[in-house]
Amino acid sequence: MRQEEIWDAETAQRYDTPGRGRFAREVLEPTVDRLAALAGDGEALEFAIGTGRVAVPLAERGVRVTGIDLSRPMVERLRTKVDDRAVPVVIGDMATATAPGEYSLVYLVYNTISNLLTQAEQVSCFRNAARHLVPGGRFVIELEVPELRRLPPGQEALVYHAEPGYVGLDTYDTVRQHLVSHHFTFGEGRQARLARSPHRYVWPAELDLMGQLAGFDLENRWADWSGAEFTSDSRSHVSVYRLPPAP
């Protein structure tokens, strides 16, 4: 499936869950706190801005935020919250599209770099971030650590989450470094709803090499937005890459 087909009007309608999931206060506040501190007095650019889950509260903190996103339905949902003067958005692919201006911070949250399904596209995303940043600017990525240690030999699927009314299942293609997330939602009846999304998973070391190819140095890596230590048991990371400052 193409990304444009995944992030359609129906997905945009169901994406926002105010006060719950990724929209829960305890999830959003540390994210916005960290990004606001990293942006400082400069402007921020969000790749794959979507419905504005992070951009809207960040703009409310006084950070000037611009976005890039290829999904018009997701951006239309964002427009129900703020207009294009408050948070301007460029429609396009985050690996290639350009936004006007220069930024002290580019950020890409919630595993979204994995929506780019080739290594070349992911490297292009890093280079696109570098093009938008001032010297000394930062590119921040939030990304899961691949859970292949939980995948027994010969097994190609892994349940990563289960709760009443929902089961999340990933199927792996370890040769191509691909996975497909399958989201099953169901009620009391016999019918279930399935949504799927393809991803290319990336190890932290591979991500660091992509950063080097684009001229970045790894400045920090935490297990979460609060700054917890990243360890071998961490299931995700927040990585901060920085361009060299001006001479």
Buried (B, 14 or more C-beta within 10 A) or exposed (E): EEBEEBBEEEBBEEBBEEEEEBBEEEBBEBBBBBBBEBBEEBBBBBBBBBBBBBBBBBBEEEBBBBBBBBBBBBBEBBBEBBEEEBBBBBEEBBBEBEBEEBBBBBBBBBBBBBBBBEBEBBBBBBBBBBEBBBEEBBBBBBBBBBBEEEBEEEEEEBEBEEEEEEBBBBBBEEEEBBBBBBBBEBEEEEEEEEEEBBBBBBEBEEBBBBBEEBBBEBBBBBBBBEEEEBEEEBEBBBBBBBBEEEE
